[in-house]
Amino acid sequence: MAAFQTAPFGRDQMDGWLRRNLAHQDEHGYGLFSVILKSEGVLIGDCGLETMQVDGVSSTELGYDFCSDYWNRGFATEVASAVCDFAFGTLGLPRLISLIRVGNLASRRVSEKIGMHFHRAIVKRGIHYWVYAIESATSPDDRESED
């Protein structure tokens, strides 16, 4: 991810990522959505849900990645809000988290805009994260509108 100077996936890494995500969708019935900008007809990122273990507890993460050309245009907030609504309204999930790399202020703000609150800090695979969370009792109307 460009925000953290990591190299793009090679073919083997991409194949593994794709297999892992398809297996997750088969097992849980949900996963990542492609985000396509209709006006340009291009894939600009992904956003979705992944069940994972965080400190030994099964959690569902709302995560997203966007091409840097589309950062700071409100797309992440729009899509994350829609996926949050889907998770609570359609899937009936009780709680969502987002793992945000410490220092990623833009992603932290997206989480706050959709109603998530700081829960705690963790280290996962040697990377420091802020954990943001939201419970299903929070209605979409309670979420801060995007300015």
C-alpha positions as CSV (number, residue, x, y, z in Angstrom):
1,M,0.0,0.0,0.0
2,A,1.5,3.3,-1.1
3,A,0.7,5.0,2.2
4,F,3.1,2.7,3.9
5,Q,5.8,2.3,1.2
6,T,5.1,-1.4,0.8
7,A,5.8,-2.9,-2.6
8,P,2.9,-4.0,-4.9
9,F,2.1,-7.8,-4.8
10,G,4.0,-10.0,-7.1
11,R,2.0,-12.6,-9.1
12,D,2.4,-15.4,-6.4
13,Q,1.4,-13.0,-3.7
14,M,-1.6,-11.8,-5.7
15,D,-2.7,-15.4,-6.5
16,G,-2.5,-16.2,-2.7
17,W,-4.5,-13.1,-1.8
18,L,-7.2,-14.0,-4.3
19,R,-7.4,-17.6,-3.2
20,R,-7.6,-16.6,0.4
21,N,-10.4,-14.0,-0.3
22,L,-12.4,-16.4,-2.4
23,A,-12.1,-19.1,0.3
24,H,-13.2,-16.6,2.9
25,Q,-16.3,-15.7,0.9
26,D,-17.1,-19.4,0.4
27,E,-16.8,-20.1,4.1
28,H,-18.6,-16.9,5.5
29,G,-20.8,-15.8,2.7
30,Y,-19.2,-12.4,2.5
31,G,-15.9,-10.8,1.6
32,L,-14.6,-7.9,-0.5
33,F,-16.5,-5.9,-3.1
34,S,-14.8,-4.3,-6.1
35,V,-15.3,-0.5,-6.1
36,I,-15.8,0.7,-9.6
37,L,-16.1,4.4,-10.4
38,K,-19.1,4.5,-12.8
39,S,-18.2,7.8,-14.4
40,E,-14.9,6.4,-15.6
41,G,-15.7,2.7,-15.7
42,V,-12.5,1.8,-13.7
43,L,-11.7,-0.3,-10.7
44,I,-10.5,2.1,-8.0
45,G,-10.3,-0.2,-5.0
46,D,-12.0,-2.7,-2.8
47,C,-14.0,-2.6,0.4
48,G,-15.6,-5.4,2.4
49,L,-15.7,-7.6,5.4
50,E,-13.3,-10.2,6.6
51,T,-13.6,-12.5,9.6
52,M,-10.3,-12.7,11.5
53,Q,-8.8,-13.5,14.9
54,V,-7.7,-10.5,16.9
55,D,-6.1,-11.4,20.2
56,G,-7.8,-14.8,20.1
57,V,-11.3,-13.3,19.5
58,S,-13.2,-13.9,16.2
59,S,-14.0,-10.4,14.8
60,T,-15.3,-9.1,11.5
61,E,-13.2,-6.3,10.0
62,L,-14.5,-3.7,7.7
63,G,-11.5,-2.9,5.5
64,Y,-10.8,-1.1,2.2
65,D,-8.0,-0.2,-0.1
66,F,-8.1,2.4,-2.9
67,C,-5.7,3.4,-5.7
68,S,-3.9,6.6,-4.5
69,D,-5.3,8.6,-7.4
70,Y,-8.7,8.3,-5.7
71,W,-7.8,9.2,-2.2
72,N,-9.3,12.2,-0.4
73,R,-12.4,12.3,-2.6
74,G,-14.9,10.7,-0.2
75,F,-15.1,7.3,-1.9
76,A,-13.8,5.4,1.1
77,T,-16.4,7.0,3.4
78,E,-19.2,6.4,1.0
79,V,-18.3,2.7,0.4
80,A,-17.4,1.9,4.0
81,S,-20.8,3.3,5.1
82,A,-22.6,1.2,2.6
83,V,-20.7,-2.0,3.7
84,C,-21.5,-1.2,7.3
85,D,-25.2,-0.9,6.5
86,F,-25.0,-4.2,4.6
87,A,-23.2,-5.9,7.5
88,F,-25.8,-4.8,10.1
89,G,-29.0,-4.7,8.0
90,T,-28.6,-7.6,5.6
91,L,-26.1,-9.9,7.3
92,G,-27.2,-9.1,10.9
93,L,-23.7,-9.0,12.2
94,P,-23.5,-7.6,15.8
95,R,-20.2,-5.7,15.6
96,L,-17.5,-4.5,13.2
97,I,-14.0,-3.5,13.7
98,S,-11.4,-1.7,11.5
99,L,-7.7,-2.2,12.0
100,I,-6.0,1.0,11.1
101,R,-2.2,1.3,10.9
102,V,-1.1,3.7,13.6
103,G,-0.5,7.1,11.9
104,N,-3.0,6.6,9.1
105,L,-5.1,9.6,10.0
106,A,-7.2,9.5,6.8
107,S,-8.4,6.0,7.5
108,R,-9.0,6.9,11.1
109,R,-11.2,9.7,10.0
110,V,-13.2,7.5,7.6
111,S,-13.9,5.1,10.6
112,E,-15.0,8.0,12.7
113,K,-17.3,9.4,10.0
114,I,-19.2,6.1,9.8
115,G,-19.7,6.0,13.5
116,M,-16.8,3.9,14.7
117,H,-14.9,4.7,17.9
118,F,-11.4,4.0,19.1
119,H,-11.4,0.8,21.1
120,R,-7.7,0.0,21.7
121,A,-4.3,-0.3,20.2
122,I,-2.8,-3.7,19.2
123,V,0.2,-5.2,17.5
124,K,-0.6,-7.9,14.9
125,R,2.2,-9.6,12.9
126,G,4.6,-6.9,14.1
127,I,2.5,-4.0,12.8
128,H,0.9,-1.4,15.2
129,Y,-2.8,-0.8,14.7
130,W,-5.6,1.3,16.2
131,V,-8.7,-0.9,16.6
132,Y,-11.9,1.1,15.8
133,A,-15.3,-0.6,16.5
134,I,-19.0,-0.1,16.0
135,E,-22.0,-2.1,17.4
136,S,-25.1,-2.9,15.3
137,A,-27.2,-0.9,17.8
138,T,-25.9,2.3,16.2
139,S,-28.4,3.2,13.5
140,P,-27.2,4.7,10.2
141,D,-29.0,8.0,11.1
142,D,-26.7,8.3,14.2
143,R,-23.6,8.3,11.9
144,E,-22.0,11.6,11.1
145,S,-22.7,12.8,7.6
146,E,-19.8,13.4,5.3
147,D,-18.8,17.0,4.9
